[in-house]
Amino acid sequence: MKFTKLSIENFRNFESATINIDNKNVIFGMNDIGKTNFLYALRFLFDPELRRNGFGPSDYNNHNVDKNISITITIDLSDFNQSEDTKKLVAAIHGAHTSPPLEEDLFYIQLKSEFNKKEEYGNIVLFWGSDYENLVEIPSRGNVSALDKAFKVFYVNPLVNLDRLFNKNKKLFFEQSEGQSADQDIIDTIKGLTCNVNDEIGKLTTIKKFQEEITKEYKTLRRENVSVELKSEMAIKGFFSDVIPYIKKDDDNDRYYPTSGDGRRKMLSYSIFNY
């Protein structure tokens, strides 16, 4: 399955445009020339959450609501015998695909939106088929269509916070591992080591002095039979609490690199979203 072309009509800053694309694309250019709107055209096609609210007047080029929005993507399915993804797509589109006797087996997915001036709302209707002039409406139930069973889209915000994303999902990633019997001996060993680390931390002069002074300050505010102690979060929240992702090169056994580079962080964030 290969994406070959995206055509946009009357959508935001695109009055009429056809862009040749591939399965991997890099979009660059000066500010305010439509890079984000180009991505939104793709997202409206494939993202049911984004389609949920339809289009407002500002989504129509120059607010020209007398002309429909049309977004069409062309897909080459000629690798059917080699690609499992193509086979899955063809299975999902059922009778909408008829193989023409051409070297390129092209399939079209199209979004159209006619603006309802009374409701001030542009409803979205999806079509697909191998005959561009006779596309059929895609079956749907509510906001979810058959298209959404064939494609699952993840949009990674360029401002995504990798640390927050990873920490937020740690429990989801690792909660099953902690309960697996095959790992129980390793888990018990780690817990023992963690307790030993905290015992050693508590012996440090600077730590003991700080704990004593902070306990005194605390008791000036409230008289309680308590003391303040510093502990590694591993001992309180579990050993997964301190786990963070690093990059390790395959030919470098001893060095780990922080994921500080913007491009690397985005790639890792995408990997986590995809996972």
VEXLUM-717584 format. One record per residue (C-alpha): residue number from 1; residue in three letters; chain; x, y, z. Coordinates in steps of 0.1 Angstrom, whole numbers, plus 5000, padded with zeros to 4 digits. Layout:
// residues N
@seq=NUM&type=ALA&mol=A&x=X&y=Y&z=Z
...
END
This chain:
// residues 275
@seq=1&type=MET&mol=A&x=5000&y=5000&z=5000
@seq=2&type=LYS&mol=A&x=5015&y=5033&z=4989
@seq=3&type=PHE&mol=A&x=5001&y=5068&z=4993
@seq=4&type=THR&mol=A&x=5006&y=5087&z=4961
@seq=5&type=LYS&mol=A&x=4986&y=5119&z=4961
@seq=6&type=LEU&mol=A&x=4966&y=5142&z=4983
@seq=7&type=SER&mol=A&x=4941&y=5166&z=4967
@seq=8&type=ILE&mol=A&x=4926&y=5195&z=4987
@seq=9&type=GLU&mol=A&x=4898&y=5218&z=4976
@seq=10&type=ASN&mol=A&x=4884&y=5248&z=4995
@seq=11&type=PHE&mol=A&x=4900&y=5238&z=5028
@seq=12&type=ARG&mol=A&x=4915&y=5266&z=5049
@seq=13&type=ASN&mol=A&x=4943&y=5283&z=5030
@seq=14&type=PHE&mol=A&x=4941&y=5257&z=5002
@seq=15&type=GLU&mol=A&x=4918&y=5268&z=4974
@seq=16&type=SER&mol=A&x=4929&y=5240&z=4951
@seq=17&type=ALA&mol=A&x=4960&y=5219&z=4955
@seq=18&type=THR&mol=A&x=4973&y=5185&z=4946
@seq=19&type=ILE&mol=A&x=5005&y=5172&z=4963
@seq=20&type=ASN&mol=A&x=5024&y=5141&z=4955
@seq=21&type=ILE&mol=A&x=5031&y=5122&z=4987
@seq=22&type=ASP&mol=A&x=5047&y=5089&z=4998
@seq=23&type=ASN&mol=A&x=5044&y=5067&z=5029
@seq=24&type=LYS&mol=A&x=5070&y=5088&z=5046
@seq=25&type=ASN&mol=A&x=5070&y=5125&z=5041
@seq=26&type=VAL&mol=A&x=5089&y=5155&z=5054
@seq=27&type=ILE&mol=A&x=5071&y=5188&z=5053
@seq=28&type=PHE&mol=A&x=5090&y=5221&z=5057
@seq=29&type=GLY&mol=A&x=5086&y=5257&z=5048
@seq=30&type=MET&mol=A&x=5082&y=5292&z=5061
@seq=31&type=ASN&mol=A&x=5056&y=5302&z=5087
@seq=32&type=ASP&mol=A&x=5020&y=5306&z=5076
@seq=33&type=ILE&mol=A&x=5022&y=5288&z=5043
@seq=34&type=GLY&mol=A&x=4999&y=5259&z=5053
@seq=35&type=LYS&mol=A&x=5020&y=5231&z=5068
@seq=36&type=THR&mol=A&x=4997&y=5226&z=5097
@seq=37&type=ASN&mol=A&x=4966&y=5228&z=5075
@seq=38&type=PHE&mol=A&x=4981&y=5202&z=5052
@seq=39&type=LEU&mol=A&x=4985&y=5178&z=5082
@seq=40&type=TYR&mol=A&x=4950&y=5187&z=5093
@seq=41&type=ALA&mol=A&x=4936&y=5177&z=5059
@seq=42&type=LEU&mol=A&x=4951&y=5142&z=5064
@seq=43&type=ARG&mol=A&x=4939&y=5141&z=5100
@seq=44&type=PHE&mol=A&x=4903&y=5150&z=5090
@seq=45&type=LEU&mol=A&x=4904&y=5120&z=5066
@seq=46&type=PHE&mol=A&x=4917&y=5095&z=5091
@seq=47&type=ASP&mol=A&x=4910&y=5107&z=5126
@seq=48&type=PRO&mol=A&x=4874&y=5101&z=5138
@seq=49&type=GLU&mol=A&x=4879&y=5123&z=5169
@seq=50&type=LEU&mol=A&x=4888&y=5153&z=5148
@seq=51&type=ARG&mol=A&x=4859&y=5147&z=5124
@seq=52&type=ARG&mol=A&x=4835&y=5146&z=5153
@seq=53&type=ASN&mol=A&x=4829&y=5183&z=5154
@seq=54&type=GLY&mol=A&x=4827&y=5188&z=5116
@seq=55&type=PHE&mol=A&x=4837&y=5221&z=5099
@seq=56&type=GLY&mol=A&x=4831&y=5257&z=5109
@seq=57&type=PRO&mol=A&x=4830&y=5286&z=5085
@seq=58&type=SER&mol=A&x=4867&y=5293&z=5090
@seq=59&type=ASP&mol=A&x=4876&y=5259&z=5077
@seq=60&type=TYR&mol=A&x=4863&y=5269&z=5043
@seq=61&type=ASN&mol=A&x=4888&y=5287&z=5021
@seq=62&type=ASN&mol=A&x=4882&y=5325&z=5025
@seq=63&type=HIS&mol=A&x=4850&y=5315&z=5043
@seq=64&type=ASN&mol=A&x=4835&y=5305&z=5010
@seq=65&type=VAL&mol=A&x=4808&y=5282&z=5023
@seq=66&type=ASP&mol=A&x=4791&y=5281&z=4989
@seq=67&type=LYS&mol=A&x=4817&y=5257&z=4977
@seq=68&type=ASN&mol=A&x=4822&y=5222&z=4993
@seq=69&type=ILE&mol=A&x=4854&y=5211&z=5010
@seq=70&type=SER&mol=A&x=4869&y=5181&z=4993
@seq=71&type=ILE&mol=A&x=4899&y=5161&z=5005
@seq=72&type=THR&mol=A&x=4910&y=5131&z=4985
@seq=73&type=ILE&mol=A&x=4939&y=5107&z=4990
@seq=74&type=THR&mol=A&x=4950&y=5083&z=4963
@seq=75&type=ILE&mol=A&x=4965&y=5049&z=4973
@seq=76&type=ASP&mol=A&x=4983&y=5024&z=4951
@seq=77&type=LEU&mol=A&x=4973&y=4988&z=4960
@seq=78&type=SER&mol=A&x=4994&y=4971&z=4933
@seq=79&type=ASP&mol=A&x=5016&y=4955&z=4960
@seq=80&type=PHE&mol=A&x=4987&y=4933&z=4972
@seq=81&type=ASN&mol=A&x=5006&y=4901&z=4969
@seq=82&type=GLN&mol=A&x=5036&y=4914&z=4988
@seq=83&type=SER&mol=A&x=5020&y=4936&z=5016
@seq=84&type=GLU&mol=A&x=5000&y=4923&z=5045
@seq=85&type=ASP&mol=A&x=4988&y=4959&z=5052
@seq=86&type=THR&mol=A&x=4974&y=4961&z=5016
@seq=87&type=LYS&mol=A&x=4956&y=4928&z=5021
@seq=88&type=LYS&mol=A&x=4941&y=4940&z=5053
@seq=89&type=LEU&mol=A&x=4929&y=4972&z=5037
@seq=90&type=VAL&mol=A&x=4914&y=4953&z=5007
@seq=91&type=ALA&mol=A&x=4896&y=4930&z=5032
@seq=92&type=ALA&mol=A&x=4882&y=4960&z=5050
@seq=93&type=ILE&mol=A&x=4869&y=4979&z=5020
@seq=94&type=HIS&mol=A&x=4850&y=4948&z=5006
@seq=95&type=GLY&mol=A&x=4830&y=4956&z=4975
@seq=96&type=ALA&mol=A&x=4843&y=4992&z=4972
@seq=97&type=HIS&mol=A&x=4874&y=4978&z=4955
@seq=98&type=THR&mol=A&x=4874&y=4965&z=4920
@seq=99&type=SER&mol=A&x=4907&y=4957&z=4904
@seq=100&type=PRO&mol=A&x=4911&y=4975&z=4871
@seq=101&type=PRO&mol=A&x=4933&y=4959&z=4844
@seq=102&type=LEU&mol=A&x=4961&y=4985&z=4850
@seq=103&type=GLU&mol=A&x=4996&y=4984&z=4862
@seq=104&type=GLU&mol=A&x=4986&y=5007&z=4890
@seq=105&type=ASP&mol=A&x=4957&y=4995&z=4911
@seq=106&type=LEU&mol=A&x=4945&y=5028&z=4925
@seq=107&type=PHE&mol=A&x=4920&y=5033&z=4953
@seq=108&type=TYR&mol=A&x=4906&y=5066&z=4965
@seq=109&type=ILE&mol=A&x=4894&y=5078&z=4999
@seq=110&type=GLN&mol=A&x=4875&y=5111&z=4999
@seq=111&type=LEU&mol=A&x=4860&y=5135&z=5024
@seq=112&type=LYS&mol=A&x=4833&y=5160&z=5013
@seq=113&type=SER&mol=A&x=4816&y=5186&z=5034
@seq=114&type=GLU&mol=A&x=4787&y=5208&z=5023
@seq=115&type=PHE&mol=A&x=4781&y=5237&z=5047
@seq=116&type=ASN&mol=A&x=4746&y=5241&z=5062
@seq=117&type=LYS&mol=A&x=4740&y=5278&z=5066
@seq=118&type=LYS&mol=A&x=4711&y=5274&z=5088
@seq=119&type=GLU&mol=A&x=4730&y=5252&z=5113
@seq=120&type=GLU&mol=A&x=4763&y=5270&z=5107
@seq=121&type=TYR&mol=A&x=4779&y=5236&z=5104
@seq=122&type=GLY&mol=A&x=4797&y=5216&z=5078
@seq=123&type=ASN&mol=A&x=4788&y=5179&z=5080
@seq=124&type=ILE&mol=A&x=4814&y=5154&z=5069
@seq=125&type=VAL&mol=A&x=4807&y=5125&z=5046
@seq=126&type=LEU&mol=A&x=4833&y=5099&z=5036
@seq=127&type=PHE&mol=A&x=4836&y=5081&z=5003
@seq=128&type=TRP&mol=A&x=4859&y=5054&z=4988
@seq=129&type=GLY&mol=A&x=4863&y=5032&z=4958
@seq=130&type=SER&mol=A&x=4885&y=5023&z=4928
@seq=131&type=ASP&mol=A&x=4864&y=5043&z=4903
@seq=132&type=TYR&mol=A&x=4871&y=5079&z=4911
@seq=133&type=GLU&mol=A&x=4840&y=5091&z=4892
@seq=134&type=ASN&mol=A&x=4817&y=5067&z=4911
@seq=135&type=LEU&mol=A&x=4829&y=5066&z=4947
@seq=136&type=VAL&mol=A&x=4805&y=5050&z=4973
@seq=137&type=GLU&mol=A&x=4797&y=5063&z=5007
@seq=138&type=ILE&mol=A&x=4817&y=5046&z=5035
@seq=139&type=PRO&mol=A&x=4795&y=5027&z=5059
@seq=140&type=SER&mol=A&x=4794&y=5044&z=5093
@seq=141&type=ARG&mol=A&x=4778&y=5041&z=5127
@seq=142&type=GLY&mol=A&x=4778&y=5073&z=5147
@seq=143&type=ASN&mol=A&x=4811&y=5090&z=5144
@seq=144&type=VAL&mol=A&x=4830&y=5058&z=5135
@seq=145&type=SER&mol=A&x=4832&y=5046&z=5100
@seq=146&type=ALA&mol=A&x=4845&y=5014&z=5083
@seq=147&type=LEU&mol=A&x=4875&y=5035&z=5073
@seq=148&type=ASP&mol=A&x=4885&y=5038&z=5110
@seq=149&type=LYS&mol=A&x=4887&y=5000&z=5112
@seq=150&type=ALA&mol=A&x=4913&y=5000&z=5085
@seq=151&type=PHE&mol=A&x=4934&y=5029&z=5097
@seq=152&type=LYS&mol=A&x=4944&y=5039&z=5132
@seq=153&type=VAL&mol=A&x=4959&y=5074&z=5134
@seq=154&type=PHE&mol=A&x=4982&y=5087&z=5162
@seq=155&type=TYR&mol=A&x=4989&y=5124&z=5161
@seq=156&type=VAL&mol=A&x=5020&y=5134&z=5181
@seq=157&type=ASN&mol=A&x=5019&y=5170&z=5192
@seq=158&type=PRO&mol=A&x=5053&y=5187&z=5184
@seq=159&type=LEU&mol=A&x=5052&y=5201&z=5219
@seq=160&type=VAL&mol=A&x=5047&y=5166&z=5235
@seq=161&type=ASN&mol=A&x=5066&y=5162&z=5268
@seq=162&type=LEU&mol=A&x=5084&y=5128&z=5266
@seq=163&type=ASP&mol=A&x=5090&y=5126&z=5304
@seq=164&type=ARG&mol=A&x=5054&y=5134&z=5312
@seq=165&type=LEU&mol=A&x=5041&y=5109&z=5286
@seq=166&type=PHE&mol=A&x=5064&y=5081&z=5298
@seq=167&type=ASN&mol=A&x=5057&y=5087&z=5335
@seq=168&type=LYS&mol=A&x=5020&y=5089&z=5330
@seq=169&type=ASN&mol=A&x=5019&y=5055&z=5313
@seq=170&type=LYS&mol=A&x=5045&y=5036&z=5334
@seq=171&type=LYS&mol=A&x=5018&y=5017&z=5353
@seq=172&type=LEU&mol=A&x=5001&y=5007&z=5320
@seq=173&type=PHE&mol=A&x=5035&y=4995&z=5306
@seq=174&type=PHE&mol=A&x=5048&y=4976&z=5336
@seq=175&type=GLU&mol=A&x=5020&y=4967&z=5360
@seq=176&type=GLN&mol=A&x=5017&y=4932&z=5345
@seq=177&type=SER&mol=A&x=5055&y=4925&z=5347
@seq=178&type=GLU&mol=A&x=5056&y=4930&z=5385
@seq=179&type=GLY&mol=A&x=5031&y=4902&z=5390
@seq=180&type=GLN&mol=A&x=5046&y=4876&z=5367
@seq=181&type=SER&mol=A&x=5059&y=4846&z=5386
@seq=182&type=ALA&mol=A&x=5088&y=4842&z=5362
@seq=183&type=ASP&mol=A&x=5102&y=4875&z=5374
@seq=184&type=GLN&mol=A&x=5094&y=4871&z=5411
@seq=185&type=ASP&mol=A&x=5130&y=4861&z=5421
@seq=186&type=ILE&mol=A&x=5144&y=4891&z=5403
@seq=187&type=ILE&mol=A&x=5118&y=4914&z=5418
@seq=188&type=ASP&mol=A&x=5126&y=4901&z=5453
@seq=189&type=THR&mol=A&x=5163&y=4907&z=5447
@seq=190&type=ILE&mol=A&x=5157&y=4943&z=5435
@seq=191&type=LYS&mol=A&x=5136&y=4950&z=5465
@seq=192&type=GLY&mol=A&x=5164&y=4938&z=5488
@seq=193&type=LEU&mol=A&x=5189&y=4959&z=5470
@seq=194&type=THR&mol=A&x=5167&y=4989&z=5472
@seq=195&type=CYS&mol=A&x=5164&y=4985&z=5510
@seq=196&type=ASN&mol=A&x=5201&y=4982&z=5513
@seq=197&type=VAL&mol=A&x=5206&y=5014&z=5492
@seq=198&type=ASN&mol=A&x=5182&y=5034&z=5514
@seq=199&type=ASP&mol=A&x=5200&y=5021&z=5545
@seq=200&type=GLU&mol=A&x=5233&y=5033&z=5531
@seq=201&type=ILE&mol=A&x=5218&y=5067&z=5521
@seq=202&type=GLY&mol=A&x=5206&y=5072&z=5557
@seq=203&type=LYS&mol=A&x=5241&y=5068&z=5570
@seq=204&type=LEU&mol=A&x=5255&y=5097&z=5550
@seq=205&type=THR&mol=A&x=5265&y=5126&z=5573
@seq=206&type=THR&mol=A&x=5249&y=5153&z=5551
@seq=207&type=ILE&mol=A&x=5216&y=5133&z=5549
@seq=208&type=LYS&mol=A&x=5215&y=5127&z=5587
@seq=209&type=LYS&mol=A&x=5222&y=5164&z=5594
@seq=210&type=PHE&mol=A&x=5195&y=5176&z=5569
@seq=211&type=GLN&mol=A&x=5169&y=5151&z=5583
@seq=212&type=GLU&mol=A&x=5176&y=5164&z=5619
@seq=213&type=GLU&mol=A&x=5173&y=5201&z=5609
@seq=214&type=ILE&mol=A&x=5142&y=5196&z=5588
@seq=215&type=THR&mol=A&x=5126&y=5176&z=5616
@seq=216&type=LYS&mol=A&x=5133&y=5205&z=5641
@seq=217&type=GLU&mol=A&x=5118&y=5230&z=5616
@seq=218&type=TYR&mol=A&x=5087&y=5208&z=5612
@seq=219&type=LYS&mol=A&x=5081&y=5205&z=5649
@seq=220&type=THR&mol=A&x=5082&y=5243&z=5653
@seq=221&type=LEU&mol=A&x=5051&y=5244&z=5631
@seq=222&type=ARG&mol=A&x=5034&y=5214&z=5645
@seq=223&type=ARG&mol=A&x=5041&y=5193&z=5676
@seq=224&type=GLU&mol=A&x=5040&y=5157&z=5665
@seq=225&type=ASN&mol=A&x=5060&y=5126&z=5674
@seq=226&type=VAL&mol=A&x=5073&y=5123&z=5638
@seq=227&type=SER&mol=A&x=5106&y=5126&z=5620
@seq=228&type=VAL&mol=A&x=5115&y=5135&z=5584
@seq=229&type=GLU&mol=A&x=5136&y=5110&z=5565
@seq=230&type=LEU&mol=A&x=5149&y=5110&z=5530
@seq=231&type=LYS&mol=A&x=5142&y=5079&z=5509
@seq=232&type=SER&mol=A&x=5147&y=5069&z=5473
@seq=233&type=GLU&mol=A&x=5114&y=5067&z=5456
@seq=234&type=MET&mol=A&x=5122&y=5032&z=5446
@seq=235&type=ALA&mol=A&x=5117&y=5020&z=5482
@seq=236&type=ILE&mol=A&x=5083&y=5038&z=5485
@seq=237&type=LYS&mol=A&x=5068&y=5037&z=5450
@seq=238&type=GLY&mol=A&x=5085&y=5006&z=5436
@seq=239&type=PHE&mol=A&x=5115&y=5002&z=5415
@seq=240&type=PHE&mol=A&x=5097&y=5013&z=5383
@seq=241&type=SER&mol=A&x=5094&y=5048&z=5397
@seq=242&type=ASP&mol=A&x=5130&y=5056&z=5388
@seq=243&type=VAL&mol=A&x=5130&y=5040&z=5354
@seq=244&type=ILE&mol=A&x=5134&y=5065&z=5325
@seq=245&type=PRO&mol=A&x=5143&y=5059&z=5288
@seq=246&type=TYR&mol=A&x=5178&y=5062&z=5275
@seq=247&type=ILE&mol=A&x=5193&y=5056&z=5241
@seq=248&type=LYS&mol=A&x=5220&y=5030&z=5238
@seq=249&type=LYS&mol=A&x=5239&y=5024&z=5206
@seq=250&type=ASP&mol=A&x=5242&y=4987&z=5196
@seq=251&type=ASP&mol=A&x=5280&y=4988&z=5193
@seq=252&type=ASP&mol=A&x=5285&y=5007&z=5226
@seq=253&type=ASN&mol=A&x=5280&y=4985&z=5256
@seq=254&type=ASP&mol=A&x=5289&y=5009&z=5284
@seq=255&type=ARG&mol=A&x=5274&y=5043&z=5274
@seq=256&type=TYR&mol=A&x=5238&y=5055&z=5276
@seq=257&type=TYR&mol=A&x=5227&y=5087&z=5260
@seq=258&type=PRO&mol=A&x=5199&y=5110&z=5273
@seq=259&type=THR&mol=A&x=5170&y=5116&z=5250
@seq=260&type=SER&mol=A&x=5176&y=5153&z=5250
@seq=261&type=GLY&mol=A&x=5177&y=5160&z=5213
@seq=262&type=ASP&mol=A&x=5144&y=5173&z=5200
@seq=263&type=GLY&mol=A&x=5142&y=5149&z=5170
@seq=264&type=ARG&mol=A&x=5152&y=5119&z=5191
@seq=265&type=ARG&mol=A&x=5126&y=5128&z=5217
@seq=266&type=LYS&mol=A&x=5098&y=5130&z=5191
@seq=267&type=MET&mol=A&x=5109&y=5097&z=5176
@seq=268&type=LEU&mol=A&x=5108&y=5081&z=5210
@seq=269&type=SER&mol=A&x=5074&y=5098&z=5218
@seq=270&type=TYR&mol=A&x=5060&y=5084&z=5186
@seq=271&type=SER&mol=A&x=5073&y=5050&z=5194
@seq=272&type=ILE&mol=A&x=5055&y=5051&z=5228
@seq=273&type=PHE&mol=A&x=5023&y=5063&z=5212
@seq=274&type=ASN&mol=A&x=5025&y=5035&z=5186
@seq=275&type=TYR&mol=A&x=5032&y=5009&z=5213
END
